[in-house]
Amino acid sequence: MPIESFRPQSWNGIDDIVIVGGGLAGLFCALKLAPRPVTILAAAPIGQGASSAWAQGGIAAAMSPGDTFDKHVADTLEAGAGIVDEKMARFMVSEGPARIHDLLEYGVPFDRDLEGKLLLSREAAHSERRIVRVKGDMAGKAIMEALIAAVRNTPSIRVLEGYVVEELVREGRFISGVVARPDAGQSKRRVHFPARAVVLCSGGVGHLFAVTTNPWEACGQGVGMAARAGAIIADPEFVQFHPTAINIGRDPAPLATEALRGDGAHLVNSAGHRFMLDIHEDGELAPRDIVSRGVFAEVQAGRGAFLDCTSAVGAHFPDMFPTVYASCIAAGVDPVTRPIPVVPAVHYHMGGVLTDAEGRTSIDGLWAAGEVTSTGVHGANRLASNSLLEAVVFAARIAENIKGMLPEPKLNDWGENAGESDDLVTIEDSAALKRLRRLMSDHVGVIRSREGLMTTIREIATLERENTRMRFHNIVTTAKLIAAGAYLREESRGGHFRSDFPEQKASWKHRTFLTLAEADRVVAELSETKAA
Ligand SMILES: Cc1cc2nc3c(=O)[nH]c(=O)nc-3n(C[C@H](O)[C@H](O)[C@H](O)COP(=O)(O)OP(=O)(O)OC[C@H]3O[C@@H](n4cnc5c(N)ncnc54)[C@H](O)[C@@H]3O)c2cc1C
């Protein structure tokens, strides 16, 4: 199968750095690498198709006078349910304030008080006010707008939009480049980008599930292609559900930010009962997994779940939370006067490609940052607003590591060397994808069981056999890793809840490390059990 080779016209034998993904992790890493030449390949135009642009809460950083790094680490460990890598969490927390200052320098207009000091707000499971925000719920949009402007003004960064990477090219122990398809992955052309360093920043897995808050591009392709290239995947079973996606049948589901509950909004059922008070002493501010199961139970029981902001936010809603307000109004719900219908939705993946403190994966030449990774800082459950922080801290560490490891190449001009080839047409098998997403939501969702996971894993094997396209294989590979991790972990912890093993077990107080070969062994065993 012919594959085009993408080389700068002035290519002199030394390849450059390719970053896969144009969300916060990818853009921040590119800016930190400047003036090193970098190519960003992004599935969608930057600013679109990225969870980063949709972030509503903000970024956590211990910067208020009463706050300390120890307190932020302690909250992170508590949320992570016993399996956070404390060393990594400490790196993340202690470098947070410096990265917030970087973002300010790139022009992010974080909210300030009348004296010009950063305004810090509180979110669920944070013991202090430490979330930097922009105009209530506009943090992600504002951060991305500022970084996109900075990237466009940095001549060393080349952005190729609409390039869907579908393969990491491995030569021996090294990743030596990527293969991508232009035109949002719909082109017949497959283009090879040789590179000395590849940084995977391709985001999360939400769209493996039927109900999610993530953009379509977050469908786990990065984890799948890294696993297929032989990388170790960590903690794949830990998926976080956002308890309050707005339940108006939209895909992806719009989000009613955590900050609303932080500001005092209550969860009630259709009878007006505040059910979270029966479940946890912190009520609506309990950890996300507990709130998600509370909301799920009310929805399952037919009583429905609603976020009542009428007293806590009331008439200030349009000014304080303009994004949520717009989503509600579009669905015919005025949150100033009526409770918002909510449902849990897949929101964040704690698992992903295993990386060390410098963002290196288990394969030479491949680094990873952002949601595609599992650095260990989130353990079994992410503390709200720690993910944008993780993205910037480790993206910056990667840039330092690459600069230290690889001497700068001498590239001057960049030119495209692309011709047509009569390669594969990529058309997602939407029926297969739909089937996969339903299975994942039904059996690998808020509540899991051995039976449901066995069914899912066997069906995943069938879907994989019947669909040969590279992109679908990346997606289904990630689903297989998540389902296999969930099947193997016979306990409940953080975002992973097994109805057949509802307790946490000391013997499982550790992270999961899984290769694709190991996940395939689980599939083979289950297929044999069925055949017998
Ligand atoms: C609605 C919502 C609200 C959130 N709110 C917060 C919050 O307030 N605070 C917080 O800390 N976190 C929040 N999160 C989580 C946070 O936004 C993400 O974890 C974070 O933005 C991930 O950044 P990223 O750069 O890793 O991925 P993304 O921002 O998702 O970027 C991934 C990039 O990779 C591209 N891509 C994907 N696959 C490919 C491919 N195969 N080839 C090429 N490109 C590819 C995408 O198009 C995109 O450009 C929220 C998430 C959502 C969905």
The ligand as an ORCA input file, in Angstrom:
! r2SCAN-3c Opt
* xyz 0 1
  C     -16.913     19.542     28.849
  C     -15.602     19.350     29.563
  C     -15.268     20.177     30.633
  C     -14.043     20.017     31.295
  N     -13.704     20.878     32.302
  C     -12.477     20.793     32.880
  C     -12.043     21.746     33.843
  O     -12.740     22.685     34.159
  N     -10.815     21.596     34.379
  C      -9.977     20.565     34.051
  O      -8.865     20.483     34.575
  N     -10.361     19.655     33.117
  C     -11.577     19.755     32.525
  N     -11.948     18.837     31.579
  C     -10.973     17.841     31.136
  C      -9.937     18.540     30.270
  O     -10.587     19.463     29.420
  C      -9.150     17.554     29.436
  O      -8.664     16.512     30.221
  C      -7.972     18.261     28.772
  O      -8.437     19.380     28.079
  C      -7.255     17.319     27.842
  O      -6.341     18.074     27.083
  P      -5.559     17.336     25.915
  O      -4.718     18.356     25.262
  O      -4.928     16.113     26.457
  O      -6.719     16.810     24.946
  P      -7.735     17.630     24.023
  O      -7.895     19.016     24.458
  O      -8.973     16.800     23.899
  O      -6.986     17.672     22.626
  C      -6.765     16.491     21.889
  C      -6.335     16.873     20.500
  O      -5.964     15.708     19.786
  C      -6.641     15.687     18.525
  N      -6.711     14.297     18.094
  C      -7.392     13.264     18.649
  N      -7.122     12.127     17.975
  C      -6.254     12.463     16.982
  C      -5.619     11.741     15.948
  N      -5.816     10.435     15.800
  N      -4.804     12.400     15.088
  C      -4.589     13.745     15.221
  N      -5.167     14.478     16.194
  C      -5.979     13.839     17.059
  C      -7.952     16.404     18.805
  O      -8.579     16.854     17.631
  C      -7.414     17.537     19.668
  O      -6.808     18.527     18.870
  C     -13.166     18.979     30.906
  C     -13.512     18.142     29.841
  C     -14.716     18.326     29.169
  C     -15.061     17.423     28.023
*
